[in-house]
Amino acid sequence: MDEKLARKLRILADAAKYDASCASSGAPKRKAGADGLGSTTGAGICHAYTPDGRCVSLLKILLTNYCLFDCAYCVNRRSSNVARARFSVEEVVTLTIEFYKRNYIEGLFLSSGIIRSPDYTMEMLTRVAKKLRREHGFRGYIHLKSIPEASPWLIEEAGLYADRLSINLELPTEASLNRLAPEKDGAAIESAMGQIGERIVQAKEERRRFSPAGQSTQVIVGADATTDEAMIRKSALLYGTYGLKRVYYSAFSPIPDASAALPPQAPPLRREHRLYQADWLIRYYEFSPDDVAGASEDGMLALDIDPKLAWALKNRHCFPVDVNRADREMLLRVPGLGARAVDAIIKARRHGRLRLDDVARLSSGLKRARPFLIAEDFRPTTLTDRLDLRAKLAEPAEQLSLF
């Protein structure tokens, strides 16, 4: 790689690190070999996850970090004093193919600052995917960041070649957008989400290809005064209205020469983690936004305990739960029991009454679950009434748990 291209790669890979929405879940498995490059079978890109949910093995870059917009929270804003670079379409294609052949990556995540116009930028992003698919037979995962202000037909064309499309909501309220990103239009963003969502549904019904891994978005946490409760309610609305696969929460990171409208410090990273946990409860644990909101404190999720434990402590009358009799929905609400553990419990109890040791073998979270459940040989008596229960179950500063 020549020095000029290497410099561009350093700048534009670093500029892309602020975009968290690069998951590849839902992409169809495809064979390589005679059919092209980029298999997603076996250990391919569909399985490129770390235990904490991060997507790996993607070439994650911006087409350019030049931008016409001047969003206060963005390091690549028009007025920012940062090193700038721009790839050509051919350079991105070459990097993707060469990195794939060297087994460095399994796919591409491509975003961009807005150059010339939203339509021009969206056309360039789509040309990269189109060239990879048509001219190089690339079958690996491609995630394109859509430009909401671009013409609908350009976004539609992008969905023909990308596995996933995403449009960043950035901030959850129109008031925050007006204050920190006045050139962006919340209504236009959601209209574009709606367009993509409709096309995805239509394509599935007609058995044709259009963004088969769905769409996602990203929301910045801590750049404005939005509460966690408002954030979760907004996410639930997006899931229900537009069929999003994922909402990503990205903790605001202070940037050089920042606007006085921004907070001087980043929010605690644990706040971002709690939002992901609350989001997970709604998507996979049958909690409602009201359940999560009810467990918050003045609209904010507790930092010392996870949101499921917070709900349980505020609803102690629902416990203890009998692991040998309770339905799946109630077992999912027991702190310390994950969805797989619950399914294993339901399966195991068909063959006999479960004791506490049996639950311990099926779940690694027995310490948190113990005060909230009944087993064949165990009943917690007054444990759920203890005033110090929260302190006993609170997570140490260095520990972050799932449920």
C-alpha positions as CSV (number, residue, x, y, z in Angstrom):
1,M,0.0,0.0,0.0
2,D,1.5,3.4,-1.0
3,E,2.0,6.1,1.7
4,K,-0.8,8.3,0.3
5,L,-3.4,5.6,0.6
6,A,-2.1,4.5,4.0
7,R,-2.5,8.1,5.3
8,K,-6.1,8.2,4.0
9,L,-6.8,4.9,5.7
10,R,-5.4,6.1,9.0
11,I,-7.5,9.2,9.0
12,L,-10.8,7.7,7.7
13,A,-10.7,4.6,9.8
14,D,-10.1,6.7,12.9
15,A,-12.9,9.1,11.9
16,A,-15.3,6.1,11.6
17,K,-14.7,4.9,15.2
18,Y,-17.5,7.1,16.6
19,D,-20.2,5.2,14.6
20,A,-21.3,2.2,16.8
21,S,-24.0,0.8,14.5
22,C,-22.0,-1.8,12.5
23,A,-23.6,-5.1,13.5
24,S,-24.0,-7.8,10.9
25,S,-26.7,-10.0,12.5
26,G,-29.3,-11.2,10.1
27,A,-27.2,-11.3,7.0
28,P,-27.9,-14.4,4.9
29,K,-25.3,-17.1,4.6
30,R,-23.7,-17.2,1.2
31,K,-21.2,-19.6,-0.3
32,A,-17.9,-18.3,-1.8
33,G,-15.8,-20.3,-4.3
34,A,-17.3,-20.3,-7.7
35,D,-20.1,-17.9,-6.6
36,G,-17.6,-15.2,-5.5
37,L,-15.6,-13.8,-2.7
38,G,-16.7,-13.4,0.9
39,S,-18.4,-16.5,2.3
40,T,-20.6,-15.9,5.3
41,T,-20.8,-19.6,6.1
42,G,-19.1,-21.3,9.1
43,A,-17.0,-18.8,10.9
44,G,-18.0,-16.0,8.5
45,I,-19.2,-12.5,9.1
46,C,-22.6,-13.5,10.5
47,H,-20.7,-14.9,13.5
48,A,-18.3,-12.0,13.9
49,Y,-19.3,-11.0,17.5
50,T,-17.4,-10.6,20.7
51,P,-19.2,-11.6,23.9
52,D,-20.2,-8.0,24.6
53,G,-21.9,-7.7,21.3
54,R,-19.3,-5.8,19.3
55,C,-19.0,-6.7,15.6
56,V,-15.5,-7.6,14.4
57,S,-13.7,-8.3,11.1
58,L,-15.3,-5.4,9.2
59,L,-13.3,-2.8,7.3
60,K,-15.0,0.2,9.0
61,I,-14.2,3.5,7.3
62,L,-15.6,6.8,6.0
63,L,-15.6,7.6,2.3
64,T,-14.6,11.0,3.5
65,N,-14.6,13.1,6.7
66,Y,-15.2,16.4,4.8
67,C,-18.7,17.5,5.6
68,L,-21.1,20.3,4.7
69,F,-22.9,20.0,8.0
70,D,-21.7,21.6,11.3
71,C,-23.3,19.3,13.9
72,A,-21.9,20.5,17.3
73,Y,-21.2,17.0,18.7
74,C,-19.4,15.7,15.6
75,V,-15.6,15.7,15.4
76,N,-15.9,15.8,11.6
77,R,-18.2,18.9,11.5
78,R,-17.5,21.6,8.9
79,S,-15.8,23.9,11.4
80,S,-13.7,21.2,13.1
81,N,-9.9,21.6,12.8
82,V,-9.1,17.9,12.0
83,A,-7.0,16.3,9.2
84,R,-9.2,15.6,6.2
85,A,-9.1,12.9,3.6
86,R,-11.3,11.4,0.9
87,F,-11.2,8.0,-0.8
88,S,-12.2,7.5,-4.3
89,V,-14.8,4.7,-5.0
90,E,-12.0,2.6,-6.6
91,E,-9.8,3.0,-3.6
92,V,-12.5,1.7,-1.2
93,V,-13.2,-1.3,-3.5
94,T,-9.5,-2.1,-3.8
95,L,-8.9,-1.9,0.0
96,T,-11.9,-4.2,0.6
97,I,-10.9,-6.8,-1.9
98,E,-7.2,-6.8,-0.8
99,F,-8.0,-6.9,2.9
100,Y,-10.5,-9.7,2.3
101,K,-8.0,-11.8,0.3
102,R,-5.5,-11.4,3.2
103,N,-8.1,-12.6,5.6
104,Y,-8.0,-9.3,7.6
105,I,-11.7,-8.7,7.2
106,E,-15.0,-10.4,6.3
107,G,-17.0,-7.4,5.2
108,L,-17.3,-3.6,4.8
109,F,-18.9,-0.9,6.9
110,L,-19.0,2.3,4.9
111,S,-20.2,5.7,6.1
112,S,-19.3,9.3,5.0
113,G,-19.5,13.0,5.7
114,I,-21.8,14.9,3.4
115,I,-19.9,16.2,0.3
116,R,-21.3,18.4,-2.5
117,S,-24.9,17.2,-1.6
118,P,-26.7,14.3,0.1
119,D,-27.6,12.8,-3.3
120,Y,-24.0,12.9,-4.5
121,T,-22.7,11.3,-1.3
122,M,-25.4,8.6,-1.4
123,E,-24.5,7.9,-5.0
124,M,-20.8,7.4,-4.2
125,L,-21.6,5.1,-1.3
126,T,-23.9,3.0,-3.5
127,R,-21.3,2.9,-6.3
128,V,-18.8,1.2,-3.9
129,A,-21.3,-1.6,-3.0
130,K,-22.4,-2.0,-6.6
131,K,-18.9,-2.2,-7.9
132,L,-17.9,-4.8,-5.3
133,R,-21.0,-7.0,-6.0
134,R,-21.1,-6.7,-9.8
135,E,-17.5,-6.3,-10.9
136,H,-15.7,-8.3,-8.2
137,G,-18.4,-10.9,-7.2
138,F,-18.0,-9.9,-3.6
139,R,-20.4,-11.9,-1.4
140,G,-19.2,-10.6,2.0
141,Y,-21.2,-8.4,4.3
142,I,-21.8,-4.8,3.3
143,H,-23.3,-2.2,5.6
144,L,-24.0,1.2,4.1
145,K,-24.8,4.3,6.1
146,S,-27.8,6.0,4.4
147,I,-28.1,9.7,4.0
148,P,-31.7,10.6,5.0
149,E,-31.8,13.8,2.9
150,A,-30.9,11.9,-0.2
151,S,-33.5,11.1,-2.9
152,P,-35.6,8.0,-2.1
153,W,-34.6,6.2,-5.3
154,L,-30.9,6.4,-4.3
155,I,-31.6,4.9,-0.9
156,E,-33.6,2.2,-2.7
157,E,-30.8,1.4,-5.0
158,A,-28.4,1.1,-2.0
159,G,-30.6,-1.6,-0.5
160,L,-30.2,-3.7,-3.6
161,Y,-26.5,-4.2,-2.9
162,A,-26.1,-3.7,0.9
163,D,-26.8,-6.3,3.5
164,R,-27.8,-3.6,6.0
165,L,-28.7,0.0,5.8
166,S,-28.6,2.4,8.7
167,I,-29.6,6.0,9.3
168,N,-28.4,7.7,12.5
169,L,-31.1,9.4,14.5
170,E,-28.2,11.0,16.5
171,L,-30.4,12.7,19.0
172,P,-33.8,11.5,20.3
173,T,-35.7,14.8,20.2
174,E,-36.4,17.4,17.6
175,A,-35.5,20.1,20.1
176,S,-32.0,18.7,20.6
177,L,-31.5,18.4,16.9
178,N,-32.5,22.0,16.4
179,R,-30.0,23.1,19.0
180,L,-27.0,20.9,18.2
181,A,-27.6,19.9,14.6
182,P,-29.8,22.5,13.0
183,E,-29.1,21.3,9.4
184,K,-30.6,17.9,10.2
185,D,-34.3,17.2,10.1
186,G,-35.7,14.6,12.5
187,A,-38.9,14.2,10.3
188,A,-36.7,13.5,7.2
189,I,-34.7,11.0,9.2
190,E,-37.7,9.1,10.3
191,S,-39.3,9.3,6.9
192,A,-36.3,7.7,5.4
193,M,-36.4,5.0,8.1
194,G,-40.0,4.4,7.1
195,Q,-39.2,4.1,3.4
196,I,-36.4,1.5,4.1
197,G,-38.7,-0.4,6.5
198,E,-41.5,-0.6,3.9
199,R,-39.1,-1.8,1.2
200,I,-37.6,-4.5,3.5
201,V,-41.1,-5.9,4.2
202,Q,-42.1,-5.8,0.6
203,A,-38.9,-7.5,-0.5
204,K,-39.4,-10.3,2.0
205,E,-43.0,-10.8,0.8
206,E,-41.8,-10.9,-2.9
207,R,-38.8,-13.0,-2.1
208,R,-36.3,-10.6,-3.5
209,R,-33.2,-9.0,-2.1
210,F,-33.3,-5.6,-0.3
211,S,-31.2,-4.9,2.8
212,P,-31.8,-8.5,4.0
213,A,-30.1,-7.8,7.4
214,G,-32.6,-5.0,8.0
215,Q,-31.8,-1.5,9.2
216,S,-30.4,0.0,12.4
217,T,-29.7,3.4,13.9
218,Q,-27.6,5.2,16.5
219,V,-28.4,7.6,19.3
220,I,-25.9,9.7,21.1
221,V,-26.1,9.5,24.9
222,G,-25.2,12.4,27.2
223,A,-24.9,15.2,24.6
224,D,-28.2,16.6,25.7
225,A,-30.5,16.5,28.7
226,T,-32.6,13.5,27.4
227,T,-33.3,11.1,30.2
228,D,-32.8,7.3,29.9
229,E,-36.6,6.9,30.2
230,A,-37.2,9.1,27.2
231,M,-34.4,7.4,25.3
232,I,-35.9,3.9,25.9
233,R,-39.4,5.1,25.0
234,K,-38.0,6.6,21.7
235,S,-36.2,3.3,20.9
236,A,-39.3,1.2,21.6
237,L,-41.2,3.5,19.2
238,L,-38.6,3.1,16.5
239,Y,-38.6,-0.7,16.8
240,G,-42.4,-0.8,16.7
241,T,-42.9,1.7,13.9
242,Y,-40.0,1.0,11.5
243,G,-39.0,-2.6,12.4
244,L,-35.5,-1.7,13.2
245,K,-33.1,-4.6,14.0
246,R,-31.1,-2.6,16.5
247,V,-30.8,0.8,18.2
248,Y,-27.2,1.5,19.2
249,Y,-26.4,3.8,22.1
250,S,-23.1,5.7,21.8
251,A,-21.8,7.7,24.8
252,F,-21.0,11.3,23.9
253,S,-17.3,11.8,23.6
254,P,-15.9,15.4,24.2
255,I,-14.3,16.7,21.1
256,P,-11.6,19.4,20.5
257,D,-12.9,23.0,20.3
258,A,-16.3,21.9,21.4
259,S,-19.4,24.1,21.4
260,A,-20.4,25.6,24.8
261,A,-23.8,23.9,24.2
262,L,-22.1,20.5,24.9
263,P,-21.4,19.1,28.3
264,P,-17.7,19.3,29.3
265,Q,-17.4,15.7,30.3
266,A,-18.5,12.4,28.8
267,P,-21.4,10.5,30.6
268,P,-20.4,7.4,32.6
269,L,-19.9,4.4,30.2
270,R,-22.0,2.4,32.6
271,R,-25.0,4.6,31.5
272,E,-24.5,3.4,28.0
273,H,-24.3,-0.2,29.2
274,R,-27.5,0.2,31.2
275,L,-29.4,1.5,28.2
276,Y,-28.3,-1.6,26.2
277,Q,-29.5,-3.8,29.0
278,A,-32.9,-2.0,29.1
279,D,-33.1,-2.3,25.4
280,W,-32.4,-6.0,25.6
281,L,-35.2,-6.4,28.2
282,I,-37.7,-4.9,25.8
283,R,-36.6,-6.9,22.8
284,Y,-36.0,-10.3,24.3
285,Y,-37.4,-10.4,27.9
286,E,-41.0,-9.3,27.3
287,F,-40.6,-6.1,29.3
288,S,-42.6,-3.1,28.2
289,P,-41.2,0.5,28.1
290,D,-43.4,1.2,31.1
291,D,-41.8,-1.6,33.0
292,V,-38.3,-0.2,32.4
293,A,-39.4,3.4,33.0
294,G,-41.0,2.3,36.3
295,A,-37.7,0.9,37.5
296,S,-35.8,4.1,36.8
297,E,-35.1,6.9,39.3
298,D,-36.2,10.3,38.1
299,G,-36.0,9.1,34.6
300,M,-32.5,7.7,34.8
301,L,-31.5,4.0,35.1
302,A,-29.5,3.1,38.2
303,L,-25.8,2.7,37.6
304,D,-25.1,0.3,40.5
305,I,-27.7,-2.3,39.5
306,D,-29.0,-3.6,36.2
307,P,-32.5,-2.6,35.1
308,K,-34.0,-6.1,35.6
309,L,-32.8,-6.1,39.3
310,A,-34.1,-2.5,39.6
311,W,-37.6,-3.7,38.4
312,A,-37.5,-6.7,40.8
313,L,-36.6,-4.6,43.8
314,K,-39.5,-2.2,43.0
315,N,-41.9,-5.2,42.5
316,R,-41.0,-7.4,45.4
317,H,-44.6,-8.5,45.7
318,C,-44.1,-10.6,42.4
319,F,-41.5,-12.7,44.1
320,P,-40.3,-15.3,45.0
321,V,-40.9,-17.2,41.8
322,D,-41.2,-21.0,41.8
323,V,-38.8,-22.4,39.1
324,N,-40.9,-25.6,38.9
325,R,-44.2,-23.9,38.2
326,A,-43.8,-20.3,36.9
327,D,-44.4,-19.5,33.3
328,R,-41.6,-18.4,31.0
329,E,-42.6,-14.7,31.1
330,M,-42.2,-14.6,34.9
331,L,-39.0,-16.6,35.0
332,L,-37.5,-14.1,32.5
333,R,-38.1,-11.4,35.2
334,V,-35.9,-13.2,37.8
335,P,-32.6,-11.3,38.2
336,G,-29.7,-13.5,37.2
337,L,-31.7,-15.8,34.9
338,G,-30.9,-15.2,31.2
339,A,-33.2,-16.3,28.4
340,R,-31.1,-19.4,27.6
341,A,-31.1,-20.4,31.3
342,V,-34.9,-20.0,31.5
343,D,-35.4,-22.2,28.5
344,A,-33.1,-24.8,30.0
345,I,-35.0,-24.7,33.3
346,I,-38.3,-25.2,31.5
347,K,-36.9,-28.1,29.5
348,A,-35.3,-29.7,32.6
349,R,-38.3,-29.5,34.9
350,R,-40.3,-31.7,32.5
351,H,-38.2,-34.6,33.8
352,G,-38.4,-33.8,37.6
353,R,-38.5,-31.2,40.3
354,L,-35.6,-28.8,40.2
355,R,-33.4,-28.2,43.3
356,L,-31.3,-25.2,43.9
357,D,-28.2,-27.1,42.7
358,D,-30.0,-27.9,39.5
359,V,-30.6,-24.2,38.9
360,A,-26.9,-23.4,39.7
361,R,-25.9,-25.9,36.9
362,L,-28.3,-24.2,34.4
363,S,-27.4,-20.6,35.2
364,S,-24.3,-18.7,36.3
365,G,-26.4,-16.0,37.9
366,L,-27.6,-17.9,40.9
367,K,-26.2,-15.3,43.4
368,R,-28.6,-12.6,42.0
369,A,-31.4,-15.1,41.4
370,R,-31.4,-16.8,44.8
371,P,-33.4,-14.1,46.8
372,F,-36.1,-14.2,44.1
373,L,-36.8,-17.8,43.5
374,I,-38.2,-21.0,45.0
375,A,-36.8,-24.5,44.3
376,E,-37.7,-27.9,45.5
377,D,-35.4,-27.6,48.4
378,F,-35.2,-23.9,48.9
379,R,-37.5,-21.0,49.9
380,P,-35.9,-17.5,50.6
381,T,-38.3,-16.7,53.5
382,T,-37.7,-13.0,54.2
383,L,-34.8,-12.3,51.8
384,T,-36.9,-10.3,49.4
385,D,-37.9,-8.0,52.3
386,R,-34.4,-7.1,53.3
387,L,-33.6,-3.4,53.1
388,D,-29.9,-4.1,52.4
389,L,-30.7,-6.5,49.4
390,R,-29.8,-3.8,46.8
391,A,-26.4,-3.1,48.4
392,K,-25.7,-6.8,48.6
393,L,-26.5,-7.4,44.9
394,A,-25.0,-4.1,43.5
395,E,-22.2,-4.6,41.0
396,P,-18.6,-3.5,41.9
397,A,-17.4,-0.6,39.8
398,E,-15.2,-2.9,37.7
399,Q,-17.9,-5.5,37.0
400,L,-20.6,-5.3,34.3
401,S,-23.1,-8.2,34.1
402,L,-25.8,-9.3,31.6
403,F,-28.9,-10.4,33.5
